[in-house]
Amino acid sequence: MDHETNKPAIRRICADFVEDEATDIEMMEVTMGIHRIRGKADRDAKLIYVAFMALKRVTSEYQSITGKRYPTADELIQWMSQPAWPEPEHPTGLSGITPE
């Protein structure tokens, strides 16, 4: 009996999203054109691949900014929940000048 020693690692991910999160996912699929891919499994695989690549990038950015090598999921969630840029104090972004 031959045993294959070069089998690729396989990791199956399953998740259920409801209500607003499900709608957000559908909107993202349309935005990225994933909705045009035939087959639900292929669409899901592409979506997860994009999400994984984004997570790798965010984790790397967090590590470089904070110096923390192994952030927890909760730390990343809290950090990603912060606005990217602080809101300006004034609508024009210039202090002392108000819009007319």
C-alpha positions in Angstrom: 0.0 0.0 0.0 1.5 3.3 -1.1 1.2 6.2 1.4 1.4 9.7 0.0 3.9 11.7 2.0 3.4 14.9 0.1 -0.2 15.6 0.9 -1.0 19.3 1.3 -2.2 20.5 4.6 -5.9 21.1 4.6 -7.9 23.3 7.0 -11.6 23.5 6.6 -13.3 26.6 8.1 -17.1 26.8 8.5 -19.0 29.8 9.9 -22.5 31.0 10.0 -23.3 34.7 9.7 -26.7 36.2 10.3 -28.5 39.4 9.8 -26.2 42.4 9.4 -23.0 40.4 9.1 -24.6 38.2 6.4 -25.7 41.3 4.5 -22.2 42.8 4.9 -20.6 39.7 3.5 -22.9 39.7 0.4 -22.1 43.4 -0.2 -18.4 42.7 0.0 -18.7 39.8 -2.4 -20.4 42.1 -4.9 -17.9 44.9 -4.4 -15.0 42.5 -5.1 -16.7 40.6 -7.9 -16.7 37.3 -5.9 -20.5 36.9 -6.6 -19.6 36.2 -10.2 -17.7 33.0 -9.3 -19.6 29.9 -10.0 -20.2 27.6 -7.1 -20.8 28.5 -3.5 -17.7 26.6 -2.3 -15.5 28.5 -4.7 -17.0 31.8 -3.7 -16.5 31.0 0.0 -12.9 29.9 -0.6 -12.1 33.2 -2.4 -13.7 35.3 0.3 -11.9 33.4 3.0 -8.6 33.8 1.1 -9.1 37.5 0.8 -10.0 37.7 4.5 -6.9 35.7 5.5 -4.6 37.9 3.4 -6.1 41.0 5.0 -5.8 39.5 8.5 -2.1 38.7 7.8 -1.5 42.3 6.8 -3.4 43.8 9.8 -1.5 41.5 12.2 1.8 42.4 10.7 0.9 46.1 10.9 -0.2 45.7 14.6 3.1 43.9 15.4 5.2 46.6 13.8 3.3 49.4 15.6 3.0 47.9 19.0 6.1 45.6 19.1 3.9 42.8 20.4 4.8 39.6 18.6 1.8 37.5 19.4 -1.4 39.6 19.7 -4.6 38.0 20.9 -7.7 38.0 18.7 -9.3 40.4 21.2 -6.4 42.8 21.0 -6.6 42.8 17.2 -10.4 43.3 17.3 -10.0 46.2 19.6 -7.2 47.8 17.6 -9.1 47.3 14.3 -12.2 48.9 15.8 -10.4 52.2 16.3 -10.8 54.8 13.5 -7.9 54.9 11.1 -7.6 58.6 11.4 -8.7 60.9 14.2 -11.8 62.9 13.4 -11.0 66.6 12.9 -12.2 69.0 15.6 -13.7 71.3 12.9 -15.5 70.3 9.7 -12.9 72.0 7.6 -10.0 70.4 9.4 -8.5 73.8 10.2 -8.8 75.2 13.7 -10.3 78.6 14.0 -12.1 78.5 10.7 -15.7 77.7 10.6 -17.8 76.8 7.6 -20.3 79.4 6.4 
